[in-house]
Amino acid sequence: MLRALYSAAAGMQSQQMNLDVISNNLANVNTTGYKKSKIEFQELLYQTTRAPGSEQAAGIEVPTGIQVGQGSRPVSTSKVFTTGDLTQTGAQLDVAIQGDGLFQVQMPDGTLAYTRDGGFKTASDGRIVTSDGLPVQGGFQPVPAGTTNITISSNGQVTYTGATTATSFGVQLVRFNNPAGLLSMGSNLYKETPASGTPELGTPGQSGFGTLNQNYLEMSNVKVVEEMVNLILAQRAYEVNSKAVQAADEMMQQSNNLRR
């Protein structure tokens, strides 16, 4: 009965984290470039009273064993990098990636971070920056004074057009062998880890990299209906584990009352 208490309590803790993950997904349903998280569980150790295939008598092996588990635990919360819906904004520096790839940005300490949020702005010195003021890397050049129009093609060719001149250059995207292994830093940023692998640079629209869509932003890939269903399942799983705790407690109470 004590084992049942701890097993059910472990299940309640797992479902509590499941609820936390679902709640965070729902909270970011309108976050630009947000990638939903999915949680995975793993069973805990088993207490083996009789191993399968053990010898019961001379020449006789039991076909099955006796094993009792001790609950579950969360083992992974990974990001799902499917493309979200694109929404048209009309802003010249709003860029959405359709397909594989991320933008590079430079952190204040000089290191690189990565994002799917293409809501870029122009700084006072002409540099292309994120909404937090982080410079965008990957070949983006400062916007010259007097620029009247900015054109970004699907293959990453950027053209600044002024009153009398035009400047053109190409930009690149980054991808990882295991994007689910990236470290989420908040503020729509990811950081490279040993699990993600090293970044690979490439031209949009080539070698499997996604294409760029100017005047669009990529929305969250969270599906509200799917998360609501997961929320109901998590709630019911938590409830049934709490019932198991209650049943084990009542059985212990009956044992304690045997001498009364």
ChimeraX commands (.cxc) that place a marker at each C-alpha (Angstrom):
marker #1 position 0.00,0.00,0.00 radius 0.5
marker #1 position 2.91,2.32,0.69 radius 0.5
marker #1 position 4.22,1.53,-2.78 radius 0.5
marker #1 position 0.82,2.46,-4.23 radius 0.5
marker #1 position 0.96,5.80,-2.42 radius 0.5
marker #1 position 4.37,6.67,-3.82 radius 0.5
marker #1 position 3.56,5.39,-7.32 radius 0.5
marker #1 position 0.37,7.45,-7.49 radius 0.5
marker #1 position 2.18,10.49,-6.05 radius 0.5
marker #1 position 4.84,10.14,-8.78 radius 0.5
marker #1 position 2.05,10.04,-11.36 radius 0.5
marker #1 position 0.51,13.20,-9.90 radius 0.5
marker #1 position 3.87,14.99,-10.11 radius 0.5
marker #1 position 4.26,13.90,-13.75 radius 0.5
marker #1 position 0.81,15.20,-14.65 radius 0.5
marker #1 position 1.51,18.46,-12.83 radius 0.5
marker #1 position 4.50,19.04,-15.13 radius 0.5
marker #1 position 2.36,17.98,-18.09 radius 0.5
marker #1 position -0.11,20.70,-17.11 radius 0.5
marker #1 position 2.74,23.23,-16.82 radius 0.5
marker #1 position 3.89,22.45,-20.37 radius 0.5
marker #1 position 0.37,22.67,-21.79 radius 0.5
marker #1 position -0.26,25.95,-19.97 radius 0.5
marker #1 position 2.92,27.46,-21.40 radius 0.5
marker #1 position 1.89,26.38,-24.91 radius 0.5
marker #1 position -1.51,28.02,-24.51 radius 0.5
marker #1 position 0.04,31.18,-23.04 radius 0.5
marker #1 position 2.18,31.53,-26.20 radius 0.5
marker #1 position -0.54,30.83,-28.75 radius 0.5
marker #1 position -0.03,34.34,-30.22 radius 0.5
marker #1 position 3.76,34.54,-29.77 radius 0.5
marker #1 position 5.58,35.13,-33.05 radius 0.5
marker #1 position 7.67,32.14,-34.11 radius 0.5
marker #1 position 6.88,30.15,-30.94 radius 0.5
marker #1 position 7.37,26.39,-31.18 radius 0.5
marker #1 position 5.20,24.25,-28.94 radius 0.5
marker #1 position 6.73,21.89,-26.38 radius 0.5
marker #1 position 5.77,18.26,-25.94 radius 0.5
marker #1 position 6.42,16.25,-22.79 radius 0.5
marker #1 position 7.38,12.60,-22.69 radius 0.5
marker #1 position 7.24,10.24,-19.72 radius 0.5
marker #1 position 9.23,7.23,-18.61 radius 0.5
marker #1 position 8.32,4.46,-16.22 radius 0.5
marker #1 position 10.30,4.18,-13.00 radius 0.5
marker #1 position 12.15,1.13,-11.66 radius 0.5
marker #1 position 10.37,-2.17,-11.15 radius 0.5
marker #1 position 10.46,-4.38,-8.09 radius 0.5
marker #1 position 10.96,-7.91,-9.39 radius 0.5
marker #1 position 9.64,-10.68,-7.16 radius 0.5
marker #1 position 10.04,-13.41,-9.78 radius 0.5
marker #1 position 11.93,-12.90,-13.02 radius 0.5
marker #1 position 10.42,-14.19,-16.28 radius 0.5
marker #1 position 12.05,-17.45,-17.32 radius 0.5
marker #1 position 13.24,-18.33,-13.82 radius 0.5
marker #1 position 13.34,-22.00,-12.90 radius 0.5
marker #1 position 10.45,-23.08,-10.64 radius 0.5
marker #1 position 11.42,-26.73,-10.46 radius 0.5
marker #1 position 13.84,-29.06,-12.20 radius 0.5
marker #1 position 13.51,-28.35,-15.92 radius 0.5
marker #1 position 10.47,-26.10,-15.50 radius 0.5
marker #1 position 10.69,-22.42,-16.39 radius 0.5
marker #1 position 7.95,-19.94,-15.57 radius 0.5
marker #1 position 6.69,-18.17,-18.71 radius 0.5
marker #1 position 5.99,-14.89,-16.96 radius 0.5
marker #1 position 7.34,-13.07,-13.95 radius 0.5
marker #1 position 6.07,-10.88,-11.13 radius 0.5
marker #1 position 7.08,-7.24,-11.42 radius 0.5
marker #1 position 5.48,-4.17,-9.91 radius 0.5
marker #1 position 6.32,-0.67,-11.15 radius 0.5
marker #1 position 6.76,2.42,-9.02 radius 0.5
marker #1 position 5.22,5.20,-11.09 radius 0.5
marker #1 position 6.41,7.51,-13.84 radius 0.5
marker #1 position 8.57,10.55,-14.35 radius 0.5
marker #1 position 9.01,13.24,-17.05 radius 0.5
marker #1 position 12.01,12.44,-19.22 radius 0.5
marker #1 position 11.83,15.07,-21.98 radius 0.5
marker #1 position 10.26,18.40,-22.89 radius 0.5
marker #1 position 11.29,19.02,-26.49 radius 0.5
marker #1 position 10.31,21.66,-29.03 radius 0.5
marker #1 position 8.34,20.72,-32.14 radius 0.5
marker #1 position 9.76,22.71,-35.07 radius 0.5
marker #1 position 6.87,22.52,-37.48 radius 0.5
marker #1 position 6.06,25.69,-39.43 radius 0.5
marker #1 position 3.30,27.84,-37.96 radius 0.5
marker #1 position 0.70,29.76,-39.94 radius 0.5
marker #1 position 1.90,32.88,-41.76 radius 0.5
marker #1 position 0.09,36.16,-41.25 radius 0.5
marker #1 position 0.47,39.18,-43.51 radius 0.5
marker #1 position 1.56,42.41,-41.82 radius 0.5
marker #1 position 2.70,44.61,-44.69 radius 0.5
marker #1 position 5.82,45.77,-42.81 radius 0.5
marker #1 position 8.94,45.77,-45.00 radius 0.5
marker #1 position 11.17,44.20,-42.33 radius 0.5
marker #1 position 8.74,41.49,-41.26 radius 0.5
marker #1 position 10.16,38.22,-42.63 radius 0.5
marker #1 position 8.78,34.70,-42.10 radius 0.5
marker #1 position 10.66,31.47,-42.76 radius 0.5
marker #1 position 8.57,28.85,-44.53 radius 0.5
marker #1 position 10.39,25.59,-43.95 radius 0.5
marker #1 position 13.64,24.72,-42.21 radius 0.5
marker #1 position 15.97,27.35,-40.78 radius 0.5
marker #1 position 16.50,30.06,-38.18 radius 0.5
marker #1 position 17.81,33.62,-38.10 radius 0.5
marker #1 position 21.06,34.44,-36.30 radius 0.5
marker #1 position 21.24,37.25,-33.74 radius 0.5
marker #1 position 24.14,38.53,-31.67 radius 0.5
marker #1 position 23.78,38.62,-27.91 radius 0.5
marker #1 position 25.21,41.46,-25.78 radius 0.5
marker #1 position 28.15,39.20,-24.76 radius 0.5
marker #1 position 29.04,38.58,-28.41 radius 0.5
marker #1 position 27.71,35.02,-28.61 radius 0.5
marker #1 position 25.14,33.95,-31.18 radius 0.5
marker #1 position 21.54,32.98,-30.57 radius 0.5
marker #1 position 18.87,31.82,-32.99 radius 0.5
marker #1 position 15.23,32.68,-33.56 radius 0.5
marker #1 position 12.24,32.11,-35.83 radius 0.5
marker #1 position 10.86,35.54,-34.95 radius 0.5
marker #1 position 11.33,37.66,-38.07 radius 0.5
marker #1 position 9.74,40.86,-36.75 radius 0.5
marker #1 position 12.82,42.99,-37.41 radius 0.5
marker #1 position 13.30,46.72,-36.86 radius 0.5
marker #1 position 15.83,49.38,-37.88 radius 0.5
marker #1 position 18.14,50.82,-35.21 radius 0.5
marker #1 position 19.28,54.45,-35.13 radius 0.5
marker #1 position 22.54,53.52,-36.89 radius 0.5
marker #1 position 20.70,51.60,-39.63 radius 0.5
marker #1 position 21.41,48.11,-38.33 radius 0.5
marker #1 position 18.68,45.45,-38.62 radius 0.5
marker #1 position 17.75,44.40,-35.08 radius 0.5
marker #1 position 15.14,42.33,-33.23 radius 0.5
marker #1 position 12.41,43.85,-31.08 radius 0.5
marker #1 position 14.86,43.61,-28.15 radius 0.5
marker #1 position 17.54,45.51,-30.07 radius 0.5
marker #1 position 19.78,42.48,-30.82 radius 0.5
marker #1 position 21.64,42.82,-34.15 radius 0.5
marker #1 position 20.59,40.33,-36.82 radius 0.5
marker #1 position 23.51,38.43,-38.35 radius 0.5
marker #1 position 23.69,36.13,-41.36 radius 0.5
marker #1 position 24.67,38.79,-43.88 radius 0.5
marker #1 position 22.14,41.51,-43.06 radius 0.5
marker #1 position 23.70,44.91,-43.76 radius 0.5
marker #1 position 22.73,48.29,-42.23 radius 0.5
marker #1 position 20.05,50.25,-44.04 radius 0.5
marker #1 position 21.67,53.30,-45.69 radius 0.5
marker #1 position 20.27,56.75,-45.01 radius 0.5
marker #1 position 17.80,57.80,-47.68 radius 0.5
marker #1 position 16.52,54.28,-48.36 radius 0.5
marker #1 position 12.96,54.44,-49.63 radius 0.5
marker #1 position 12.22,50.76,-50.22 radius 0.5
marker #1 position 13.45,47.38,-48.94 radius 0.5
marker #1 position 12.89,44.21,-50.95 radius 0.5
marker #1 position 13.62,40.72,-49.61 radius 0.5
marker #1 position 13.22,37.87,-52.08 radius 0.5
marker #1 position 12.37,34.27,-51.23 radius 0.5
marker #1 position 15.99,33.18,-51.81 radius 0.5
marker #1 position 17.42,35.75,-49.40 radius 0.5
marker #1 position 18.38,38.49,-51.84 radius 0.5
marker #1 position 17.93,41.87,-50.12 radius 0.5
marker #1 position 17.79,45.14,-52.05 radius 0.5
marker #1 position 17.85,48.64,-50.52 radius 0.5
marker #1 position 16.55,51.22,-52.96 radius 0.5
marker #1 position 17.25,54.94,-52.47 radius 0.5
marker #1 position 16.45,58.02,-54.47 radius 0.5
marker #1 position 19.21,57.38,-56.98 radius 0.5
marker #1 position 21.07,54.19,-55.89 radius 0.5
marker #1 position 20.32,50.56,-55.06 radius 0.5
marker #1 position 22.31,48.15,-52.85 radius 0.5
marker #1 position 21.84,44.39,-53.13 radius 0.5
marker #1 position 23.24,41.50,-51.06 radius 0.5
marker #1 position 22.35,37.97,-49.94 radius 0.5
marker #1 position 21.51,36.68,-46.47 radius 0.5
marker #1 position 21.75,33.19,-44.99 radius 0.5
marker #1 position 19.80,31.00,-42.58 radius 0.5
marker #1 position 21.02,28.48,-40.01 radius 0.5
marker #1 position 19.82,24.97,-39.25 radius 0.5
marker #1 position 20.78,22.19,-36.84 radius 0.5
marker #1 position 20.82,18.39,-37.13 radius 0.5
marker #1 position 18.74,18.19,-33.95 radius 0.5
marker #1 position 16.77,21.42,-33.44 radius 0.5
marker #1 position 14.87,19.79,-30.56 radius 0.5
marker #1 position 18.19,19.84,-28.68 radius 0.5
marker #1 position 18.42,23.64,-28.72 radius 0.5
marker #1 position 18.23,25.42,-25.37 radius 0.5
marker #1 position 15.23,27.76,-25.04 radius 0.5
marker #1 position 16.41,31.08,-23.59 radius 0.5
marker #1 position 13.11,32.96,-23.60 radius 0.5
marker #1 position 12.48,36.09,-25.69 radius 0.5
marker #1 position 11.95,33.81,-28.73 radius 0.5
marker #1 position 15.65,32.84,-28.67 radius 0.5
marker #1 position 17.45,29.50,-28.78 radius 0.5
marker #1 position 21.04,28.62,-27.94 radius 0.5
marker #1 position 23.30,25.96,-29.41 radius 0.5
marker #1 position 24.03,22.93,-27.23 radius 0.5
marker #1 position 26.09,19.75,-27.71 radius 0.5
marker #1 position 22.78,17.91,-28.30 radius 0.5
marker #1 position 21.69,20.24,-31.12 radius 0.5
marker #1 position 24.90,19.87,-33.09 radius 0.5
marker #1 position 26.81,22.67,-34.78 radius 0.5
marker #1 position 25.02,25.32,-36.88 radius 0.5
marker #1 position 24.95,24.89,-40.64 radius 0.5
marker #1 position 24.72,28.02,-42.81 radius 0.5
marker #1 position 22.83,27.98,-46.09 radius 0.5
marker #1 position 21.02,30.05,-48.67 radius 0.5
marker #1 position 17.22,30.24,-48.34 radius 0.5
marker #1 position 15.47,27.96,-50.81 radius 0.5
marker #1 position 18.55,25.80,-51.44 radius 0.5
marker #1 position 19.76,22.47,-49.99 radius 0.5
marker #1 position 16.60,21.97,-47.97 radius 0.5
marker #1 position 16.56,25.41,-46.33 radius 0.5
marker #1 position 13.24,27.21,-46.09 radius 0.5
marker #1 position 12.28,30.23,-48.13 radius 0.5
marker #1 position 11.75,33.79,-46.90 radius 0.5
marker #1 position 8.42,35.61,-47.07 radius 0.5
marker #1 position 8.61,39.40,-46.79 radius 0.5
marker #1 position 5.68,41.28,-45.22 radius 0.5
marker #1 position 4.71,38.14,-43.27 radius 0.5
marker #1 position 5.27,36.83,-39.74 radius 0.5
marker #1 position 5.20,33.22,-38.64 radius 0.5
marker #1 position 2.74,32.66,-35.82 radius 0.5
marker #1 position 2.88,30.02,-33.10 radius 0.5
marker #1 position 2.42,26.41,-34.18 radius 0.5
marker #1 position 0.24,25.74,-31.12 radius 0.5
marker #1 position -3.17,24.27,-31.96 radius 0.5
marker #1 position -5.59,25.40,-29.28 radius 0.5
marker #1 position -8.04,22.50,-29.72 radius 0.5
marker #1 position -5.22,19.95,-29.45 radius 0.5
marker #1 position -3.87,21.58,-26.30 radius 0.5
marker #1 position -7.35,21.71,-24.75 radius 0.5
marker #1 position -7.75,17.97,-25.35 radius 0.5
marker #1 position -4.32,17.37,-23.77 radius 0.5
marker #1 position -5.40,19.57,-20.86 radius 0.5
marker #1 position -8.48,17.42,-20.24 radius 0.5
marker #1 position -6.40,14.23,-20.43 radius 0.5
marker #1 position -3.84,15.63,-17.98 radius 0.5
marker #1 position -6.59,16.68,-15.58 radius 0.5
marker #1 position -8.25,13.25,-15.68 radius 0.5
marker #1 position -4.91,11.47,-15.24 radius 0.5
marker #1 position -4.12,13.65,-12.24 radius 0.5
marker #1 position -7.58,12.97,-10.82 radius 0.5
marker #1 position -7.33,9.18,-11.19 radius 0.5
marker #1 position -3.88,9.19,-9.53 radius 0.5
marker #1 position -5.32,11.16,-6.63 radius 0.5
marker #1 position -8.07,8.51,-6.38 radius 0.5
marker #1 position -5.36,5.85,-6.13 radius 0.5
marker #1 position -3.75,7.79,-3.25 radius 0.5
marker #1 position -7.12,8.00,-1.55 radius 0.5
marker #1 position -7.80,4.26,-2.06 radius 0.5
marker #1 position -4.39,3.32,-0.62 radius 0.5
marker #1 position -5.01,5.58,2.36 radius 0.5
marker #1 position -8.40,3.99,3.01 radius 0.5
marker #1 position -6.88,0.50,2.84 radius 0.5
marker #1 position -4.22,1.51,5.37 radius 0.5
marker #1 position -6.93,2.93,7.60 radius 0.5
marker #1 position -8.80,-0.39,7.49 radius 0.5
marker #1 position -5.59,-2.19,8.49 radius 0.5
marker #1 position -5.10,0.16,11.41 radius 0.5
marker #1 position -8.68,-0.51,12.59 radius 0.5
marker #1 position -8.33,-4.29,12.71 radius 0.5
marker #1 position -7.76,-4.36,16.48 radius 0.5
marker #1 position -10.53,-1.95,17.36 radius 0.5
marker link #1:1,2 radius 0.2
marker link #1:2,3 radius 0.2
marker link #1:3,4 radius 0.2
marker link #1:4,5 radius 0.2
marker link #1:5,6 radius 0.2
marker link #1:6,7 radius 0.2
marker link #1:7,8 radius 0.2
marker link #1:8,9 radius 0.2
marker link #1:9,10 radius 0.2
marker link #1:10,11 radius 0.2
marker link #1:11,12 radius 0.2
marker link #1:12,13 radius 0.2
marker link #1:13,14 radius 0.2
marker link #1:14,15 radius 0.2
marker link #1:15,16 radius 0.2
marker link #1:16,17 radius 0.2
marker link #1:17,18 radius 0.2
marker link #1:18,19 radius 0.2
marker link #1:19,20 radius 0.2
marker link #1:20,21 radius 0.2
marker link #1:21,22 radius 0.2
marker link #1:22,23 radius 0.2
marker link #1:23,24 radius 0.2
marker link #1:24,25 radius 0.2
marker link #1:25,26 radius 0.2
marker link #1:26,27 radius 0.2
marker link #1:27,28 radius 0.2
marker link #1:28,29 radius 0.2
marker link #1:29,30 radius 0.2
marker link #1:30,31 radius 0.2
marker link #1:31,32 radius 0.2
marker link #1:32,33 radius 0.2
marker link #1:33,34 radius 0.2
marker link #1:34,35 radius 0.2
marker link #1:35,36 radius 0.2
marker link #1:36,37 radius 0.2
marker link #1:37,38 radius 0.2
marker link #1:38,39 radius 0.2
marker link #1:39,40 radius 0.2
marker link #1:40,41 radius 0.2
marker link #1:41,42 radius 0.2
marker link #1:42,43 radius 0.2
marker link #1:43,44 radius 0.2
marker link #1:44,45 radius 0.2
marker link #1:45,46 radius 0.2
marker link #1:46,47 radius 0.2
marker link #1:47,48 radius 0.2
marker link #1:48,49 radius 0.2
marker link #1:49,50 radius 0.2
marker link #1:50,51 radius 0.2
marker link #1:51,52 radius 0.2
marker link #1:52,53 radius 0.2
marker link #1:53,54 radius 0.2
marker link #1:54,55 radius 0.2
marker link #1:55,56 radius 0.2
marker link #1:56,57 radius 0.2
marker link #1:57,58 radius 0.2
marker link #1:58,59 radius 0.2
marker link #1:59,60 radius 0.2
marker link #1:60,61 radius 0.2
marker link #1:61,62 radius 0.2
marker link #1:62,63 radius 0.2
marker link #1:63,64 radius 0.2
marker link #1:64,65 radius 0.2
marker link #1:65,66 radius 0.2
marker link #1:66,67 radius 0.2
marker link #1:67,68 radius 0.2
marker link #1:68,69 radius 0.2
marker link #1:69,70 radius 0.2
marker link #1:70,71 radius 0.2
marker link #1:71,72 radius 0.2
marker link #1:72,73 radius 0.2
marker link #1:73,74 radius 0.2
marker link #1:74,75 radius 0.2
marker link #1:75,76 radius 0.2
marker link #1:76,77 radius 0.2
marker link #1:77,78 radius 0.2
marker link #1:78,79 radius 0.2
marker link #1:79,80 radius 0.2
marker link #1:80,81 radius 0.2
marker link #1:81,82 radius 0.2
marker link #1:82,83 radius 0.2
marker link #1:83,84 radius 0.2
marker link #1:84,85 radius 0.2
marker link #1:85,86 radius 0.2
marker link #1:86,87 radius 0.2
marker link #1:87,88 radius 0.2
marker link #1:88,89 radius 0.2
marker link #1:89,90 radius 0.2
marker link #1:90,91 radius 0.2
marker link #1:91,92 radius 0.2
marker link #1:92,93 radius 0.2
marker link #1:93,94 radius 0.2
marker link #1:94,95 radius 0.2
marker link #1:95,96 radius 0.2
marker link #1:96,97 radius 0.2
marker link #1:97,98 radius 0.2
marker link #1:98,99 radius 0.2
marker link #1:99,100 radius 0.2
marker link #1:100,101 radius 0.2
marker link #1:101,102 radius 0.2
marker link #1:102,103 radius 0.2
marker link #1:103,104 radius 0.2
marker link #1:104,105 radius 0.2
marker link #1:105,106 radius 0.2
marker link #1:106,107 radius 0.2
marker link #1:107,108 radius 0.2
marker link #1:108,109 radius 0.2
marker link #1:109,110 radius 0.2
marker link #1:110,111 radius 0.2
marker link #1:111,112 radius 0.2
marker link #1:112,113 radius 0.2
marker link #1:113,114 radius 0.2
marker link #1:114,115 radius 0.2
marker link #1:115,116 radius 0.2
marker link #1:116,117 radius 0.2
marker link #1:117,118 radius 0.2
marker link #1:118,119 radius 0.2
marker link #1:119,120 radius 0.2
marker link #1:120,121 radius 0.2
marker link #1:121,122 radius 0.2
marker link #1:122,123 radius 0.2
marker link #1:123,124 radius 0.2
marker link #1:124,125 radius 0.2
marker link #1:125,126 radius 0.2
marker link #1:126,127 radius 0.2
marker link #1:127,128 radius 0.2
marker link #1:128,129 radius 0.2
marker link #1:129,130 radius 0.2
marker link #1:130,131 radius 0.2
marker link #1:131,132 radius 0.2
marker link #1:132,133 radius 0.2
marker link #1:133,134 radius 0.2
marker link #1:134,135 radius 0.2
marker link #1:135,136 radius 0.2
marker link #1:136,137 radius 0.2
marker link #1:137,138 radius 0.2
marker link #1:138,139 radius 0.2
marker link #1:139,140 radius 0.2
marker link #1:140,141 radius 0.2
marker link #1:141,142 radius 0.2
marker link #1:142,143 radius 0.2
marker link #1:143,144 radius 0.2
marker link #1:144,145 radius 0.2
marker link #1:145,146 radius 0.2
marker link #1:146,147 radius 0.2
marker link #1:147,148 radius 0.2
marker link #1:148,149 radius 0.2
marker link #1:149,150 radius 0.2
marker link #1:150,151 radius 0.2
marker link #1:151,152 radius 0.2
marker link #1:152,153 radius 0.2
marker link #1:153,154 radius 0.2
marker link #1:154,155 radius 0.2
marker link #1:155,156 radius 0.2
marker link #1:156,157 radius 0.2
marker link #1:157,158 radius 0.2
marker link #1:158,159 radius 0.2
marker link #1:159,160 radius 0.2
marker link #1:160,161 radius 0.2
marker link #1:161,162 radius 0.2
marker link #1:162,163 radius 0.2
marker link #1:163,164 radius 0.2
marker link #1:164,165 radius 0.2
marker link #1:165,166 radius 0.2
marker link #1:166,167 radius 0.2
marker link #1:167,168 radius 0.2
marker link #1:168,169 radius 0.2
marker link #1:169,170 radius 0.2
marker link #1:170,171 radius 0.2
marker link #1:171,172 radius 0.2
marker link #1:172,173 radius 0.2
marker link #1:173,174 radius 0.2
marker link #1:174,175 radius 0.2
marker link #1:175,176 radius 0.2
marker link #1:176,177 radius 0.2
marker link #1:177,178 radius 0.2
marker link #1:178,179 radius 0.2
marker link #1:179,180 radius 0.2
marker link #1:180,181 radius 0.2
marker link #1:181,182 radius 0.2
marker link #1:182,183 radius 0.2
marker link #1:183,184 radius 0.2
marker link #1:184,185 radius 0.2
marker link #1:185,186 radius 0.2
marker link #1:186,187 radius 0.2
marker link #1:187,188 radius 0.2
marker link #1:188,189 radius 0.2
marker link #1:189,190 radius 0.2
marker link #1:190,191 radius 0.2
marker link #1:191,192 radius 0.2
marker link #1:192,193 radius 0.2
marker link #1:193,194 radius 0.2
marker link #1:194,195 radius 0.2
marker link #1:195,196 radius 0.2
marker link #1:196,197 radius 0.2
marker link #1:197,198 radius 0.2
marker link #1:198,199 radius 0.2
marker link #1:199,200 radius 0.2
marker link #1:200,201 radius 0.2
marker link #1:201,202 radius 0.2
marker link #1:202,203 radius 0.2
marker link #1:203,204 radius 0.2
marker link #1:204,205 radius 0.2
marker link #1:205,206 radius 0.2
marker link #1:206,207 radius 0.2
marker link #1:207,208 radius 0.2
marker link #1:208,209 radius 0.2
marker link #1:209,210 radius 0.2
marker link #1:210,211 radius 0.2
marker link #1:211,212 radius 0.2
marker link #1:212,213 radius 0.2
marker link #1:213,214 radius 0.2
marker link #1:214,215 radius 0.2
marker link #1:215,216 radius 0.2
marker link #1:216,217 radius 0.2
marker link #1:217,218 radius 0.2
marker link #1:218,219 radius 0.2
marker link #1:219,220 radius 0.2
marker link #1:220,221 radius 0.2
marker link #1:221,222 radius 0.2
marker link #1:222,223 radius 0.2
marker link #1:223,224 radius 0.2
marker link #1:224,225 radius 0.2
marker link #1:225,226 radius 0.2
marker link #1:226,227 radius 0.2
marker link #1:227,228 radius 0.2
marker link #1:228,229 radius 0.2
marker link #1:229,230 radius 0.2
marker link #1:230,231 radius 0.2
marker link #1:231,232 radius 0.2
marker link #1:232,233 radius 0.2
marker link #1:233,234 radius 0.2
marker link #1:234,235 radius 0.2
marker link #1:235,236 radius 0.2
marker link #1:236,237 radius 0.2
marker link #1:237,238 radius 0.2
marker link #1:238,239 radius 0.2
marker link #1:239,240 radius 0.2
marker link #1:240,241 radius 0.2
marker link #1:241,242 radius 0.2
marker link #1:242,243 radius 0.2
marker link #1:243,244 radius 0.2
marker link #1:244,245 radius 0.2
marker link #1:245,246 radius 0.2
marker link #1:246,247 radius 0.2
marker link #1:247,248 radius 0.2
marker link #1:248,249 radius 0.2
marker link #1:249,250 radius 0.2
marker link #1:250,251 radius 0.2
marker link #1:251,252 radius 0.2
marker link #1:252,253 radius 0.2
marker link #1:253,254 radius 0.2
marker link #1:254,255 radius 0.2
marker link #1:255,256 radius 0.2
marker link #1:256,257 radius 0.2
marker link #1:257,258 radius 0.2
marker link #1:258,259 radius 0.2
marker link #1:259,260 radius 0.2
view
